[in-house]
């Protein structure tokens, strides 16, 4: 930049450009703030969906099915034992 004094007209143009740039920076700051809020909301929604996905995966996981199957088998064997106490019937 030249170090000579600016004319009144040039000073006015630079002042207007500075004000325009500051306004644009302020608008961008506002937009960035709004987008950060939106990003936070999206992140929270994503976490909620991830939790839901994990819950649904756990319901259909093979170990879950195995546990329920084992529980049914155990319940069945317990019922058989109640109907036929030890000594009356031998289960093979």
N, C-alpha and C positions, 0 to 999 in steps of 0.2 A: 504494500500500500504506500502510496506517495505521502510524504510528510508535510507537503504544502497545505496551507489552509484551504478548506473547501468553500466554494461559493454558497450562498444562501440556498439556491435552488438545489445544488448537489446534496447539501446537508439535509434538506427536506426529503429528498428521494431516499437517502440512506436511512433516515429516521423512519420513513414509511416502510421500507424493506425490513428493518429491524422489528417493527411492530407486527408486520405480517408474519415473519418467521416465528416470533414469540407466540402469536395466536395459533399458528399451525402446530407448534410444539405442545401448547396447552391442549389443543384438540386431540393430538395423538396420545398425550398422557391420559386424558379422559377415556379414550377408546381402549387403551391398554388396561386401564383399571376395570372397565366394563368387561373386557374379555377375560381378565383374571377371575372375576366373579363367575362368569359363565364356565370357565375351566374348572373352578372349584365345584360348581354344581354338577358338571359332567363327571368329574372324578368321584364324587359321592354317589352318583347314580351307577357308575361303573362298579364301585365297591359293593353296592347293594346287589347288582346283578351277579357279581362273582360269588357272593355269599349264597345267593339263591342257587346258582349253578352247582356249588359244592354240596349244598343240601340235597339237590336232586341227584347228583352223582352218588352220594352216599346211600340214597334209598335204593338205587338199582345196582350198587356194587355187589360183586359175587360174594364177598364176605357177609354182607347184610342178608343176602338170600340164604347163605349157608346157616347163619345164626337162626333165622326164622325156621328153616327146615329142621335144624337140630332141635329147636324148641318144640316144634310139632311132634317130632319123633319122641322126644323125652316125655311130652304130655301123653302121647299114645301109650308108651311103655308104662307110665305111671297109672294110667287108666286100666291097662291090662293087669298090672299088679294088684290094684284095688279089687278088680273082679275075680282074680285068681290068686289069692295069697300064696306065699312061698310054701312049697311042699305039695300042693294039689296038682299043679301043672308044671311041666318043665318046658321052658322056652328054648328053642334051638336057633 
